């Protein structure tokens, strides 16, 4: 059950950050700090598999500007 919730949350964040049109991301009601905080809370909650940690790392790097979206 917990794994499904983690996967759903990560899929949602990935969709917003990677698959949404750039203008939709820029006009999001949520600032980048919101997405950073969500990823941190998922990571801090534990019960993560390696695939989750890699996805979180990639999404955090995108948020930090180290990787281009998409």
Secondary structure, 3 states (H helix, E strand, C coil): CHHHHHHHHHHHHHHHHHHCCHHHHHCCCCCHHHHHHHHHHHHHHCCCCHHHHHHHHHHHHHHCCCCCCC
